């Protein structure tokens, strides 16, 4: 019995229940207009869900998917080129270091002013924010390849295409996937920020519109939906990452 009560699974399940009880008690006793009871939040969620999925959540996910997919392709390709060719790395590294030092939140209003408030701008925001960790991961992975592996491939006259898929890509995949995981988290954050600045759709717009209308339960619904989607994206990608890197020693510690 003690073993069951002390298991991590019970602790994991008990924590949300205790948190729910604490929030309910605080909302009932504190008389704070900015704290909605779980019952109010659940009722507001039921009102939001039938139309909110298509109106608010789906546009955000589409913007993330398109911008992030482009960032994965461009960041991986550019990072491998910079990592494998020292001349290109020496030429472009100062500019890359300068641009990626700009905070993600700072580029959102600038891009909105230049390109407008359409979904294409939000996709561009996602791309520019998430491409850098992917590029840096791919570049670091390519730099870390043992030169003897590449020399052996040349000695045995292994075709470049086969050498890329047999040597370079497996050797760099842990760093590339680590950069992709960071970029995925960043992409979802910046798309929410861009929707709060200026948009008529998206889950970020729903949160800021609820705040302006003093819909406190709506603010909590949007915030919780953002948290749940972020958690699911991170969890699903962690499973994919472990599946791809099942051969790598670090796969046991991947989340």
Residue, then its C-alpha position, 0 to 999 in steps of 0.5 A: x500500500x505504501x509503495x502504491x501511494x508513494x509511486x510517481x504515478x500517484x504523485x503525478x495524478x494527485x498534484x493537479x487534483x490538489x491544485x484544482x482544490x486550492x484554486x477553487x478554495x482561493x477563488x471562493x474565499x479571496x473575492x478577487x475578480x481576476x480569479x475565475x473558479x474552475x467551474x466558470x472556466x469550464x463553462x466558458x470553455x464549453x461556450x468557446x469550443x464549438x467555434x473556437x477550434x476553427x476560429x482561434x486555434x486552427x489558424x495559430x497551428x497553421x501559421x506555426x506549421x508552415x513557418x516552422x516547416x520552412x525553418x526546419x528545411x532552411x535551418x538544417x540545410x544552411x547549418x550543415x553547409x556552414x558547419x562543413x565548410x569553414x570558409x562559408x562559416x567564417x563569412x556568415x557567422x558575424x551576420x548570423x550572430x548579430x541577427x539572432x541576438x535580436x529578441x524574438x518579441x522585438x521583431x514582431x512589431x517591426x515585421x507587422x509594420x512592414x508586411x501588415x497583419x496577414x497570416x503570411x506575416x505571422x508565418x514569417x515571424x515564426x520562421x525568423x524566430x525558430x530558424x536560428x536554433x535549428x541552424x546553430x544545432x546543425x552547424x555545431x553537429x557538422x563541426x563535431x563530426x570526426x574528420x577521420x570518418x569523412x576521410x575514410x569515406x573519401x578513401x573508399x570512394x563513397x559517393x557524396x550522396x551516400x556519405x551524406x546519409x550514412x555519415x553526416x546526417x546520423x552524426x548531426x541528427x542529435x544536435x539538429x533535433x535538439x535545435x528543432x525542439x527548441x525552435x518548436x517551442x519558440x515558434x508557438x510562443x512568437x505566433x501567440x505574441x504576433x496574434x496579440x499585437x494585431x490580428x483578427x484570428x488566432x488563440x493569442x487574439x482570443x486571449x487579448x480580446x477576452x482581456x479587453x472585454x473583461x472576460x476573465x474566464x475567457x482569458x483563463x480558457x485561452x491561457x490554459x489552451x495555449x499551455x496544453x497545446x504547448x505541452x502536447x507539442x513538446x511531448x509528441x516531439x519528444x517521442x518522435x525524437x526518441x524514436x529517431x535517436x533510439x540508437x543514440x545513448x542520450x535517447x534514454x534521457x530525452x523528454 
